[in-house]
Amino acid sequence: MAQYRFLADCFVGQSHILAGTTVSMADDWVPHGNCEPIDAAAIRAFWNAGPQPCGVVRPQWSNQVVPLPSCHWHCVDPANSMYQLTGAGASLGPKHGLGMSLP
């Protein structure tokens, strides 16, 4: 099981997950830009999913303060659309963004 912190209120399957909540997800779950990987398994799955924009970091249905993610995609080579994770994911190296346009 991989752990993620959700950055925005989301529905995953039939579950409503509030921003700021840390959740363990099955290893076959494909993470999206509205969550931050917490452990090694999540970071690897996030890297495998590839570069994607981070959504708006804020709760919609609660008043919880949600800190910005420490592990997110950033552009390292705009000419070749190469992105790399920050924080603990940086050691995995760059990955092609397939036409993504991230800051």
C-alpha positions in Angstrom: 0.0 0.0 0.0 1.3 3.4 -1.0 0.5 6.6 1.0 -0.6 9.9 -0.5 -1.7 13.2 0.9 -4.5 14.7 -1.1 -4.1 18.4 -2.0 -7.7 19.1 -3.0 -11.0 17.5 -2.2 -11.4 14.5 -4.5 -13.6 11.5 -5.2 -11.7 8.2 -5.7 -14.1 5.5 -6.6 -17.0 5.8 -4.2 -14.9 7.6 -1.5 -14.8 11.3 -0.9 -11.4 12.3 0.4 -10.9 15.8 1.9 -7.9 17.9 1.1 -5.0 17.4 3.6 -6.0 13.8 4.3 -3.4 11.1 4.1 -4.7 7.8 2.5 -3.2 4.4 1.8 -4.0 3.3 -1.7 -3.5 -0.1 -3.4 -0.3 -0.4 -5.3 -2.1 -0.7 -8.7 -3.9 2.7 -8.2 -2.6 5.4 -10.6 -2.0 8.7 -8.7 -2.9 12.0 -10.2 -1.8 15.6 -9.8 -4.1 16.3 -6.9 -2.2 14.2 -4.5 1.3 14.1 -3.1 3.3 10.9 -2.7 4.4 10.3 0.9 6.4 7.0 0.9 8.8 5.2 -1.5 6.0 3.1 -3.1 3.9 6.2 -3.8 6.8 8.2 -5.1 7.6 5.4 -7.6 4.0 5.1 -8.7 3.8 9.0 -9.1 6.9 8.9 -11.2 5.6 6.0 -13.3 2.3 7.9 -13.9 4.4 10.7 -15.5 4.4 14.5 -15.4 1.0 16.0 -14.7 0.0 19.4 -13.4 -0.8 19.9 -9.8 -4.3 21.1 -9.3 -5.3 24.0 -7.0 -4.0 23.2 -3.5 -7.1 24.0 -1.3 -10.0 22.4 0.4 -13.5 22.9 -1.0 -15.6 21.3 1.7 -13.6 21.9 4.9 -11.6 24.7 6.4 -8.4 22.7 6.7 -5.1 24.5 5.8 -3.3 22.4 3.1 0.4 22.9 2.8 2.0 22.9 -0.7 3.5 19.6 -1.8 7.2 19.0 -1.3 7.3 16.3 -4.1 5.9 17.6 -7.4 6.8 17.8 -11.0 8.9 20.7 -12.3 10.4 21.4 -15.8 14.2 20.8 -16.1 14.5 21.1 -19.9 11.7 23.0 -21.6 13.2 22.5 -25.1 12.8 18.7 -24.7 9.7 18.7 -22.4 11.7 17.0 -19.6 10.3 17.1 -16.1 11.7 15.9 -12.7 10.1 15.3 -9.3 11.3 17.5 -6.5 12.1 16.4 -3.0 12.4 12.7 -2.4 11.5 11.9 -6.0 14.4 13.8 -7.5 16.6 10.7 -7.4 14.4 9.0 -10.0 15.6 11.4 -12.7 13.9 13.3 -15.5 11.0 12.0 -17.5 9.5 13.2 -20.8 6.3 15.3 -20.4 4.6 14.2 -23.6 3.7 17.7 -24.5 2.8 18.9 -21.0 3.3 22.5 -20.2 4.2 22.9 -16.6 5.8 25.8 -14.8 
